[in-house]
Structures are given as structure tokens and as C-alpha cells.
């Protein structure tokens, strides 16, 4: 799976997690688990592609940037 695909999946999971917390609290835990698993995969992909990041929040920020960049290309 390419880094851009992982970033897109992470952003979608993060959005789902945020919506679930407000709209469907009974699904929030499952969405959070998915988000965490994709976040770990994202950090592995960033590392494998020699993309520097400082922490989890920085990795998430990069995912959103990669997703925006992929849409505008």
C-alpha cells in the first residue's frame, strides 16, 4: 500500500471517529480502534519512505497534508 493511500485511509478513519463520537457514541470505540491501527500503519509508512516526523500529532498532520496534496494533483 502506498503512503498516500495509507494517509487517505487514516484521514477517513479520523473523520469517522470524530463523527461517531458526536453522532453514534456506541460506535466510537470501534472507530477509535480503527483510527489507532491506521495511525500506527501511517507512522510505519512514513518511516519506510524516509519522511521525517517528530511525534504522533506530526504524523497525523502529515497525513492531512498528503491527502490535500493528492486531491490537488
KEKOLDREN-405410 format. One line per 3 residues: their letters; for each residue x, y, z of C-alpha. Coordinates in pm, whole numbers, plus 50000, padded with zeros to 5 digits. Example, Ala and Ser with C-alpha at 12.3 -4.5 7.8 and 13.67 -1.06 7.14 Angstrom:
as = 51230:49550:50780; 51367:49894:50714
//
This chain:
xxx = 50000:50000:50000; 50136:50342:49907; 50191:50616:50163
xxx = 49923:50835:50003; 49669:50551:50028; 49750:50497:50394
xxx = 49725:50871:50462; 49385:50883:50289; 49261:50584:50493
xxx = 49385:50742:50816; 49213:51074:50743; 48888:50892:50661
xxx = 48913:50693:50986; 48987:51009:51184; 48683:51181:51033
xxx = 48469:50875:51106; 48597:50864:51465; 48514:51232:51515
xxx = 48163:51190:51370; 48098:50872:51570; 48180:51047:51896
xxx = 47903:51301:51837; 47651:51109:51624; 47688:50744:51723
xxx = 47863:50707:52059; 47808:50330:52053; 48043:50310:51751
xxx = 48305:50549:51885; 48520:50281:52047; 48537:50073:51728
xxx = 48614:50382:51518; 48887:50479:51765; 49048:50136:51739
xxx = 49047:50158:51359; 49195:50508:51375; 49472:50392:51610
xxx = 49561:50094:51390; 49576:50312:51080; 49783:50569:51267
xxx = 50041:50302:51352; 50045:50191:50987; 50082:50553:50879
xxx = 50384:50605:51104; 50544:50285:50971; 50487:50402:50612
xxx = 50629:50748:50686; 50937:50586:50836; 50973:50342:50543
xxx = 50952:50634:50300; 51208:50837:50497; 50957:51111:50576
xxx = 51064:51280:50899; 50810:51337:51175; 50852:51422:51541
xxx = 50553:51258:51710; 50204:51114:51660; 50048:51456:51608
xxx = 50307:51546:51347; 50239:51220:51164; 49866:51299:51164
xxx = 49936:51648:51031; 50142:51497:50750; 49857:51260:50663
xxx = 49621:51553:50619; 49883:51736:50408; 49942:51431:50189
xxx = 49569:51388:50142; 49522:51751:50040; 49821:51727:49804
xxx = 49687:51408:49642; 49350:51577:49579; 49506:51881:49413
x = 49742:51686:49187
//
